[in-house]
Amino acid sequence: MSDVNNTAGDDVNPEKELSAENLPGQRGEGGEQIRVQRGMFGANNGGDTSGYGGLVRSVRLPGPAARPYGGWFDEVADELEGALEEQDLLPGNAIERTVVDRDEITFHIEREHLVRVAKTLRDDPALRFELCTGVSGVHYPDDKGRELHAVYHLRSITHNRVIRLEVSVPDSDPHIPSLFSVYPTNDWHERETYDFFGIVFDGHPALTRIMMPDDWQGHPQRKDYPLGGIPVEYKGAQIPAPDQRRSYS
């Protein structure tokens, strides 16, 4: 265990000292490290009021898996790769890597082939992922060249299976083909992801803001977006905005 005399300013890394079971989200030394985070939220402008200013942890993405993936994962991967080959598309050109992590399988797809892969997953009788439950945005400012990620969850009602597709694009070119034509339920989800993260879904029929005002500047769920806020008056007391509150770090 750590030395009780260590101060909050010391680079104490609990990841090195506790088991993975006690640290949700940790992958030990495995995977790909994209940043080292200090504090609960990684704030570096005094906005972290959580009291965990001394926390130091690595942020890692899981690395590619090797076959056999286990269970029905290999069956889905084989069927997908075979179906793409029948369309004269080399699977290695469409699937950047396959990740198996926490009993879930994720196919990282090159954006130019996303629509074809989605149609294949939907229409191939051996796959039949008929439903996309939406797309979510993720922002990793330190993941250079692929700062923005779009994550899709696909469900096969026929086979009772769930998989994930993930597409990564750089901040400088945040364009991903829309899946509205394949999964119309993505209409509102793509608008929300565009609104909050700035990912532009090319081909969407009406890609406008869904939550923020039309003239809002920026995309407020990006990790480099200022915390901001407005003061709130409560029973005569003035509560400052979050970025103006006392910092413990």
Secondary structure, DSSP 8 states (H G I E B T S, - for coil): ---TT--TTS---GGGTS-GGGSTT--TT-SEEEEEEESSS---SS---SS-TT-EEEEEE-----S---TTHHHHHHHHHHHHHHTT--HHHHEEEEEEETTEEEEEE-GGGHHHHHHHHHH-TTT---EEEEEEEEE-TTSTT--EEEEEEEEETTTTEEEEEEEEE-TTS-EEE--TTT-TTHHHHHHHHHHHH--EEET-TT---SSS-TT--S-TTSTTS------EEETTEEE--GGGS----
